[in-house]
Amino acid sequence: MASTTTRTRRSSIERRCLSKFAKRLFKGMPRSVLRSVYQAECHSKQKKPL
């Protein structure tokens, strides 16, 4: 018997760049909040944002 999982669509920012901690912490927040968290993580890791 196969287990049923619910899958949600994710943006490229969520899929590639945010840490798991940030994804859990800011779950359900507007996209603008996720984008600013992404910018902060890129800055702290000295990576070029998408």
N, C-alpha and C positions, 0 to 999 in steps of 0.2 A: 504494500500500500504506500503510495507516494505521499510525502508530507506537503501540505499546502503552505506556501510562503507568499507574503504580499511584497511586491516590489514597487518602488516608487521611482519616478523619473528623476534623474539628477543632472544638474548643470555641469559644465566642464570644470567650473571652479570647485564644486563639491567633490567631483570624482577624482581630480588630479592633484589638487593643491592643499586643501585644508587638512589639518591633522585630525585624527580620530577624536581627540579630546575636544577640539573646536566644533566638530560636527555634532557631537553629543551635547555639548554645552549650549549651542545656539540652534538646536533643532526647532523648527517651526517659526523661526524668525524671518522677517522680510529679506528679500534678496540684497537690498542695500546694506544691511547689517553684515551679511555673509561676505559681501564684497569688501567692506572695510576691514573685517577680520582677516581676510585673505591678503589684503595689502599690508597689514601689520605683520603677518607671518612671513611674507616675502621679504619685507624690510629687515626683520630680525635674522633671517637666514641668508641675507644678502643675495637673494635670487631676483631675477628679472620677472616682473609680473606678466601674465598673459596679455 
